[in-house]
Amino acid sequence: GDSLGGAALFNRTYTVLYRKLQAGAPAVAGPTQHEEQELFGSGAAQQAVLLLQRLATRSAECRHEACLEPEDFQDAHLCRALQRQLTDSMAVATGLIPRWCRDIVHQCPALVPYDLRLLFFRVTSFGVSRGLQEVQRARDRAPANGRSAAQGMRLPELLVEVASVERERLLEWADAVFREHARRKTELVVLFRSAGREEKGHGHGVTNGFYADVAQALMSEEGSASPLWIAYRPGALYPRALSTEQLANPPAVLLDRCRFIGRFIGKALQQRRTSSLALGDPFCSVLLGRGLTDLDVARIIPDTHRSIESVLDCKRTADAAEGNPALSADEKQSQVQEQRDIVESMCLPFADAATGDPLAAALSCGHLAYYGQPAFSHPAPCPTCGSVSESRVPCTELDVTLDNAAEYTTAQRCYLRQDELGTRVAPLFAAVREGIDEVFPSSALQALSATELDELVKGTVSWTKAEVDQWVHAPRGDFPQLFWLRELMCAMDSHVKRMFLKYVSGTPMLPPGGLAALLGKDGTRGLKVISVEHSSSSHLPTSNTCTVTLRLPDSYPDAETLSLRLMTAISSCTTFEYD
C-alpha cells in the first residue's frame, strides 16, 4: 500500500524488470579495467559525453587560461533525474539505484555538481539505514510538492555505541576503538578518561573533539610510529618514500599506522565528522588512483624540484640567446658558453639528485634514452637513431651538460612522480585503502575529486559576512551582544577562528558548507547565541558543543568587553569539562 498508519511512504508506483543472468555472471557488475569503453561505447552520444569530461578535466588543469567554468559542463536535466533517483526511498532501501547513476558520477563527475555527487556518495556508501537518513535530510532541506517533511514518516535514530578512551594514550586507544568499530554501522560516541576518571563532557561535541585530537596526534611527530610524513607546507602531508630495503619488506609498524589512518578517514566520513586531518590534494589524488602532476612534485619536495628546474632554466636561457636575432654570433656563443659552464659547474651525474638512483642509460651510439625505471636489462632502441645495442654505460658515469639538460629534467620529473613519490609509497597507500575498505568500499571515493575529499575530511575555516549574518542567530530574538559577536567573527584571523570553532562545536574546522553546515544534536543549523542574565560583566561566555550554542552574558557593556571575555574563554578552555 501507499500508507502505513496514515503516514505516506512512497509517491510513485514502480515497475521492476528482471533480467536473467548468464551462468557464472556476478549479481552486481563492478568496474573493470575497461570502464571507459564499456560505459561510453562507440555511439555518438556516448563519445560526446566522454569528450565533455575530457574538456572539463583539461579546463580545470588550465584554470588560469580557461574561459569555461565548472557549471558550463553541468546539465540541469541530468541533475534533476539523478536527484530524483537519490531521493527515492524505494530505490535506496532496495538497492535498486540504476547503474547509470554510478557510472555518471564516477566516470563523468564534471557533468554533476559537487553537492549532488556528495549526496550520491553518502546515500550509496554506508548501508541502507544511513542511506535513508541522507534521503530524509535531503527532503528536509528541500520539501517536495509542498509537502512538509514533518508530515512524512520519520526514521528512527541509529543505534549508538559508546567508547571510553584514555586521553593520555589517545592514539593507542583510538586505534583499538577503530579496529573494533570499523565494520559496524552504528553511531560511535566517545567519552574521555583522564587521570583514571571519566571527564564530565559527553555527546556530539566531545566526539567531534575526539576526531580533532586524533587528527592532530597523527599529524605530529609523536603520532608517528616511525618517521612517516613529509610536512611540505602547513596543513598538508605526504608519506615519506620507503628505502629500497623497506620497499622489499615494508615495516609492519608503518603499514599498521597507515591502516589506522584509513580506518580513521573511513569512520570520519561514515559518521559525518570533520576531523581536521590535513591530507592535501597530492595525498588524496594518489589515494584515488589519479597520480601526481609536476605541480604536486614541486609542492611536496620544492628544494629538489628547484634544483632540477635550475638546469632547465640554463637550457632555456641558452636557447633564447641562440634564437635572438639582435645578438651577434660571438655574443650568442659567449652567452651559450656561460650557461654551459654553469651547468657543468654543478657536477651533476645523470642520476637522481636526492638519492643517486640512476635515471637513464647511454647506448653505444652515444644518445641518451630514458626507460622510466632505475634499472633495466633488456635491449631497447635508441629514440634518436633507432639502433639497438646490448652495451650499456652506467648512467652514474654520465655528467649532465647543456646538451642533455632537457632529457635530464624530463627524466627527473618522471622519476620523482613515478618512483620516488609513486612506487616507493605505494605500499603505504595500499594500506590506507585497506583501512578504508574495512569501513566502506574505497572505490566509492571516486565520486569525489582530490580537493573535495581533502575538504570533506579536513573541513574548512572560512566564512563571509553574509554567512555570519544568516547563520549566527538568536532563537529568542536579537540583542546587542549578538551584533558585536558577528562583527568580531568577521575580524578573526584563521588561528582565532579555529580556537573559536573548537570552543563552540568541539572541532577546530567547519564541515563542507561552512556555517550553514553546522548541525547541533537538536537539529538546528548554524551557531545559536543565547543571552544570559548576569549582574557582572566579569562572567565569561559558555558553550554547549552538542547543540552548537554560545551563551553570552547580557552584562557586557560594549564590543571591547565581549572580545576580551570571549578570547579569555576560548584560550583558557582545555577540556569539555569546563566549556
C-alpha positions in Angstrom: 0.0 0.0 0.0 1.0 3.6 -0.1 0.5 4.4 3.6 1.2 3.0 7.0 -0.7 4.3 10.0 -1.7 7.3 7.9 1.9 8.3 7.0 2.7 8.4 3.4 5.7 6.2 2.4 6.0 6.5 -1.4 4.7 8.8 -4.0 5.2 6.6 -7.1 4.4 3.2 -8.5 7.3 1.2 -9.7 7.7 -1.4 -12.4 10.6 -3.8 -11.7 12.1 -5.5 -14.6 14.1 -8.7 -14.1 16.9 -10.0 -16.4 18.2 -13.5 -16.3 21.9 -13.6 -15.6 24.2 -15.7 -17.7 25.8 -18.7 -15.9 28.6 -17.6 -13.7 27.9 -13.9 -14.1 28.1 -11.8 -10.9 24.9 -10.4 -9.4 26.3 -6.9 -9.4 28.8 -5.9 -12.0 31.7 -3.8 -10.7 34.0 -1.5 -12.6 36.6 -3.2 -14.8 39.9 -2.2 -16.3 38.0 -1.1 -19.5 35.3 1.0 -17.7 35.6 3.9 -20.2 35.0 1.7 -23.2 32.1 -0.2 -21.5 30.5 2.9 -20.3 30.7 5.1 -23.4 30.7 2.5 -26.1 31.1 3.8 -29.7 27.8 5.7 -30.1 28.0 9.4 -30.9 26.1 10.4 -27.8 28.4 8.3 -25.6 31.5 9.8 -27.2 30.1 13.3 -26.8 29.8 12.7 -23.0 33.4 11.4 -22.9 34.6 14.4 -24.8 32.8 16.7 -22.4 34.5 15.0 -19.4 37.9 15.3 -21.1 37.3 19.0 -21.9 36.3 19.7 -18.3 39.4 17.9 -17.0 41.6 20.0 -19.3 39.8 23.2 -18.4 40.3 22.5 -14.7 44.1 21.8 -15.2 44.4 25.1 -17.1 42.1 27.2 -15.0 44.1 30.3 -15.3 43.8 30.1 -19.1 40.3 28.7 -19.4 37.2 30.7 -20.2 34.8 27.9 -19.1 33.5 27.5 -15.5 32.6 24.1 -14.0 28.9 25.0 -14.2 29.2 25.2 -18.0 29.6 21.4 -18.2 26.7 20.5 -16.0 23.3 19.5 -17.4 20.2 20.5 -15.5 18.0 17.7 -16.9 20.6 15.1 -16.0 21.0 16.6 -12.5 17.2 16.5 -11.9 17.0 12.9 -13.0 19.8 12.0 -10.7 18.3 13.9 -7.8 15.0 12.1 -8.2 16.8 8.7 -8.1 18.9 9.6 -5.0 15.9 10.9 -3.0 13.7 7.9 -3.9 13.2 5.9 -0.7 12.2 2.8 -2.5 15.3 2.7 -4.7 17.6 3.4 -1.8 16.0 0.9 0.5 16.1 -1.9 -2.1 19.5 -1.1 -3.5 17.9 -0.5 -7.0 19.5 2.8 -7.8 20.2 2.5 -11.6 23.7 1.6 -12.7 23.9 4.8 -14.9 23.9 6.9 -11.7 27.1 5.4 -10.5 28.6 5.5 -14.0 27.9 9.2 -14.5 29.1 10.2 -11.0 32.3 8.1 -11.1 33.2 8.4 -14.7 31.8 11.9 -15.7 32.0 13.9 -12.4 32.2 17.1 -14.4 28.6 16.7 -15.5 27.3 16.6 -11.9 27.7 19.4 -9.3 29.6 18.6 -6.1 26.6 18.7 -3.7 24.8 16.0 -5.9 27.9 13.8 -6.1 28.3 14.1 -2.3 24.7 13.1 -1.9 25.3 10.0 -4.1 28.4 9.1 -2.1 26.6 9.3 1.3 23.4 7.6 0.0 25.2 4.6 -1.5 28.4 4.0 0.5 27.3 3.3 4.1 24.4 0.9 4.0 20.6 1.2 3.8 20.0 2.9 7.2 22.4 5.7 6.7 21.3 6.0 3.0 17.7 6.5 4.1 18.8 9.1 6.7 20.6 11.0 3.9 17.4 10.9 1.8 15.5 12.2 4.8 18.0 15.1 5.3 17.8 15.9 1.6 14.0 16.1 1.7 14.1 18.2 4.9 16.3 20.7 3.1 14.0 20.8 0.0 10.4 19.6 0.7 8.8 18.2 -2.4 5.5 19.2 -3.9 4.7 21.5 -1.0 4.6 18.6 1.5 6.5 19.2 4.6 9.0 16.6 5.6 7.5 16.6 9.1 4.2 15.2 7.7 6.0 12.1 6.4 7.2 9.1 8.2 10.4 9.8 10.2 13.2 7.3 10.5 14.4 6.3 14.0 17.9 7.3 15.1 20.8 4.9 14.5 21.8 2.7 17.4 24.6 4.3 19.5 27.7 2.6 20.9 29.8 4.4 23.5 33.6 4.1 23.7 35.7 5.4 26.6 39.3 6.4 25.7 42.3 7.5 27.8 43.3 11.0 26.9 46.9 10.3 27.9 47.2 7.4 25.4 45.0 8.8 22.8 46.4 7.1 19.6 46.7 3.7 21.3 43.1 3.8 22.5 41.8 5.3 19.2 43.5 2.5 17.2 41.8 -0.1 19.4 38.4 1.7 19.0 38.6 1.9 15.3 39.7 -1.7 14.9 36.7 -2.8 16.8 34.2 -0.5 15.3 35.4 -0.3 11.7 32.8 -2.7 10.2 29.9 -1.6 12.4 27.1 0.6 11.1 26.1 2.1 14.5 26.8 5.6 15.7 30.0 6.0 17.6 30.1 8.2 20.6 33.3 8.8 22.6 33.9 9.7 26.2 37.3 10.8 27.6 39.0 9.4 30.6 41.8 11.4 32.3 43.8 10.6 35.4 41.8 7.5 36.0 38.3 9.1 35.9 35.8 10.0 33.3 35.6 13.6 32.2 32.2 15.2 32.6 31.8 16.2 28.9 29.9 13.8 26.7 27.9 13.6 23.5 28.1 15.1 20.0 30.7 17.8 20.7 33.0 15.6 22.7 33.1 13.1 19.8 33.9 15.9 17.4 36.8 16.8 19.7 38.0 13.2 19.8 38.3 13.2 16.0 40.1 16.5 16.0 42.5 15.4 18.7 43.3 12.1 17.0 44.0 14.0 13.7 46.3 16.4 15.5 48.2 13.5 17.1 48.5 11.7 13.7 50.0 14.8 12.1 52.5 15.4 14.8 55.9 13.7 15.2 54.8 11.9 18.3 52.0 10.4 16.3 54.3 8.5 14.0 55.4 5.1 15.0 58.3 5.8 12.6 59.1 8.9 10.5 56.1 8.8 8.2 55.2 12.3 6.9 56.7 14.9 4.7 55.1 18.1 6.1 55.7 20.1 2.9 53.5 23.1 3.9 51.2 23.9 6.8 48.1 21.8 6.5 49.4 19.2 4.0 51.1 15.9 4.4 52.6 13.2 2.2 54.2 9.8 3.2 57.9 9.6 3.2 59.4 7.3 0.5 60.4 3.9 1.6 64.0 2.9 1.1 64.9 0.0 -1.2 65.2 -2.4 1.7 61.8 -1.2 3.2 60.2 -1.4 -0.3 61.1 -5.1 -0.5 59.7 -5.7 3.0 57.7 -2.8 4.3 57.9 -2.3 8.1 54.8 -3.7 9.8 54.6 -0.7 12.1 54.2 1.7 9.2 51.6 -0.4 7.5 49.6 -0.7 10.7 49.8 3.1 11.1 48.5 3.6 7.6 45.7 1.1 8.1 44.8 3.1 11.2 44.7 6.3 9.1 42.5 4.6 6.6 40.0 3.4 9.3 40.1 6.9 10.8 39.3 8.5 7.4 36.6 5.9 6.8 34.9 6.4 10.1 35.1 10.2 9.9 33.3 10.1 6.5 30.8 7.5 7.7 30.0 9.3 10.9 29.9 12.8 9.2 32.7 14.1 11.4 35.0 16.8 10.4 38.4 15.5 11.6 40.8 18.4 10.7 43.2 15.8 9.3 45.0 17.8 6.7 45.9 15.4 3.9 46.4 17.8 0.9 45.5 17.4 -2.7 48.5 15.2 -3.7 47.8 12.7 -1.0 44.1 12.5 -1.9 44.9 12.3 -5.7 47.2 9.3 -5.2 44.7 7.7 -2.8 42.1 8.0 -5.5 44.5 6.4 -8.0 44.9 9.5 -10.1 48.6 10.1 -9.7 50.7 13.2 -9.3 51.4 16.2 -11.5 54.7 18.2 -11.8 53.0 20.8 -9.7 52.3 18.3 -7.0 56.0 17.3 -7.0 57.0 21.0 -6.7 54.8 21.3 -3.7 56.0 18.2 -1.9 59.7 18.4 -2.4 60.3 22.0 -3.5 64.1 22.1 -3.0 64.7 19.0 -5.2 62.3 20.4 -7.8 64.0 23.8 -7.8 67.5 22.2 -8.3 66.2 20.2 -11.3 64.4 23.2 -12.8 67.6 25.3 -12.5 69.3 23.1 -15.0 66.4 23.5 -17.5 66.5 27.3 -16.9 70.1 27.3 -18.1 68.9 25.4 -21.2 66.1 27.9 -21.9 68.4 30.9 -21.5 70.9 29.4 -23.9 68.2 28.6 -26.5 66.8 32.1 -26.1 70.3 33.6 -26.8 70.8 31.4 -29.9 67.4 32.5 -31.2 67.9 36.2 -30.6 68.5 37.9 -33.9 69.7 41.0 -32.1 72.9 39.2 -30.9 76.0 38.7 -33.0 77.5 35.2 -33.4 80.2 35.9 -30.9 77.6 37.2 -28.3 75.5 34.2 -28.8 78.4 31.9 -28.4 79.5 33.7 -25.3 76.1 33.6 -23.6 75.6 29.9 -24.5 79.1 29.1 -23.1 78.2 30.9 -19.9 75.2 28.7 -19.4 77.2 25.6 -20.3 79.7 26.5 -17.7 77.0 27.0 -15.1 75.5 23.5 -15.7 78.9 21.8 -15.8 79.9 23.6 -12.5 77.0 21.8 -10.8 78.8 18.5 -11.3 75.6 16.6 -11.6 75.6 12.9 -12.6 72.7 11.7 -14.8 71.1 10.3 -11.7 68.5 11.4 -9.1 69.9 14.4 -7.3 68.4 13.3 -4.0 69.0 9.6 -3.9 71.7 8.9 -6.5 69.4 6.4 -8.2 70.2 6.2 -12.0 67.6 7.7 -14.3 68.9 6.9 -17.8 71.4 4.9 -19.7 73.7 5.6 -22.6 73.6 3.4 -25.6 76.7 2.6 -27.6 75.6 5.1 -30.2 76.1 7.8 -27.6 72.5 9.0 -27.3 70.6 9.2 -24.1 67.5 7.0 -23.6 65.2 7.1 -20.5 63.3 3.9 -19.7 61.3 5.1 -16.7 63.0 2.6 -14.3 66.1 2.9 -12.3 67.5 -0.4 -13.6 66.8 -2.5 -16.7 68.5 -5.4 -18.5 66.6 -5.7 -21.8 68.0 -4.1 -25.0 66.0 -1.1 -26.2 66.2 1.1 -29.3 67.7 4.5 -29.1 64.9 7.1 -29.5 67.3 9.3 -31.6 68.8 6.9 -34.1 66.8 3.7 -33.6 69.9 1.5 -33.1 69.8 -1.4 -30.6 72.8 -2.4 -28.5 73.5 -4.6 -25.6 76.3 -2.3 -24.5 75.4 -0.1 -21.5 77.4 2.7 -19.9 76.4 3.2 -16.2 74.4 6.4 -16.1 76.2 7.5 -12.9 79.3 7.9 -15.1 77.4 10.4 -17.4 77.6 14.1 -16.5 74.7 16.5 -17.0 75.6 19.1 -19.7 73.7 21.7 -21.5 73.2 19.3 -24.4 71.3 16.8 -22.3 69.7 19.2 -19.8 66.2 18.8 -21.3 66.5 14.9 -21.2 67.8 15.2 -17.6 64.9 17.3 -16.4 62.3 15.1 -18.1 63.9 12.0 -16.6 64.0 13.6 -13.1 60.4 14.7 -13.3 59.2 11.3 -14.4 61.3 9.5 -11.8 60.0 11.7 -8.9 56.4 11.3 -10.0 56.5 7.5 -10.7 59.2 6.2 -8.4 60.2 8.5 -5.5 56.6 9.7 -4.8 54.9 6.8 -6.5 56.3 3.3 -6.3 58.1 3.9 -3.1 55.0 5.0 -1.2 52.6 2.6 -3.0 52.5 0.0 -0.1 51.6 2.8 2.3 48.7 4.0 0.2 47.6 0.4 -0.3 47.4 0.0 3.5 45.4 3.2 3.8 42.9 1.8 1.3 42.7 -1.4 3.2 41.8 0.5 6.3 39.1 2.4 4.4 37.8 -0.8 2.9 37.1 -2.1 6.5 34.5 0.8 6.8 33.2 1.1 3.3 34.4 0.3 -0.2 37.2 2.7 -1.0 36.1 2.7 -4.7 33.1 4.8 -3.6 35.5 7.8 -3.2 35.7 8.0 -7.0 32.6 10.3 -6.7 34.9 13.0 -5.3 37.8 15.0 -6.6 41.1 15.2 -4.6 40.3 18.7 -3.4 36.7 17.7 -2.4 37.9 14.7 -0.5 40.6 16.7 1.3 38.0 19.3 2.4 35.5 16.6 3.4 38.0 15.0 5.7 39.7 18.2 6.9 36.9 20.8 6.8 37.2 24.5 6.2 37.8 27.5 8.4 36.4 30.4 6.4 33.2 32.4 6.4 31.8 35.6 4.9 29.9 38.4 6.5 26.7 37.3 4.7 27.1 33.8 6.2 27.7 35.1 9.6 24.6 37.4 9.5 22.5 34.4 8.3 23.8 31.5 10.4 24.9 33.1 13.7 21.4 33.7 15.1 19.5 34.1 18.3 16.4 31.8 18.7 15.0 34.2 21.3 15.4 37.4 19.4 18.4 39.7 18.6 20.3 41.6 21.3 23.3 44.0 21.2 25.9 41.3 22.1 24.8 39.2 19.1 25.7 42.1 16.7 29.0 42.6 18.4 29.8 38.9 18.2 29.1 39.0 14.4 31.5 41.9 13.9 34.1 40.1 16.0 33.8 36.9 14.0 34.3 38.8 10.7 37.5 40.3 12.1 39.0 37.0 13.3 42.1 35.5 11.7 42.3 31.8 10.8 44.1 30.9 14.1 41.4 32.6 16.3 38.7 31.1 14.1 40.0 27.6 14.9 40.0 28.3 18.6 36.5 29.7 18.4 35.1 26.8 16.5 36.8 24.3 18.9 35.1 26.1 21.8 31.6 26.2 20.3 31.5 22.9 18.3 34.2 20.7 19.6 36.3 20.7 16.4 38.5 23.5 15.0 37.1 23.2 11.5 33.8 23.7 9.8 32.2 20.9 7.7 32.0 21.5 4.0 29.2 24.1 3.5 30.6 26.4 6.2 28.5 27.8 9.0 25.3 26.6 7.3 26.5 23.0 7.7 26.9 23.3 11.5 24.3 21.0 12.9 23.6 20.5 16.5 22.2 17.4 18.1 18.8 19.2 18.3 18.7 19.5 14.5 19.2 23.3 14.4 21.6 24.6 11.8 24.2 27.3 12.4 25.5 28.8 15.6 22.9 29.6 18.2 23.6 32.5 20.5 21.6 32.9 23.7 21.6 35.9 26.0 22.1 35.0 29.7 21.3 37.3 32.6 24.3 38.3 34.7 24.8 41.2 37.1 28.6 41.4 36.5 30.5 41.9 33.2 33.3 39.7 34.6 31.5 36.5 33.7 32.8 34.5 30.8 30.8 33.2 27.9 30.0 29.4 28.0 29.1 27.0 25.2 27.3 23.7 24.6 29.1 21.8 21.8 26.4 19.2 21.4 23.9 21.8 20.3 26.5 24.3 18.9 25.2 27.0 21.3 27.1 30.0 22.7 25.7 31.8 25.8 26.7 35.4 26.2 26.1 37.4 29.4 23.8 40.4 28.8 26.0 42.5 31.2 28.7 43.2 28.6 28.5 47.0 28.0 30.4 47.2 24.7 32.1 45.2 22.0 35.6 45.5 23.6 34.4 43.8 26.7 32.8 41.0 24.7 36.0 40.5 22.7 38.2 40.4 25.9 35.9 37.9 27.7 35.4 35.7 24.6 39.2 35.5 23.9 39.8 34.6 27.6 37.2 31.8 27.4 38.4 30.2 24.2 42.1 30.4 25.1 41.6 29.0 28.6 39.3 26.1 28.0 41.3 22.8 27.5 38.7 20.2 28.2 34.9 19.8 27.7 34.5 19.7 31.4 34.8 23.4 31.7 33.2 24.7 28.4 
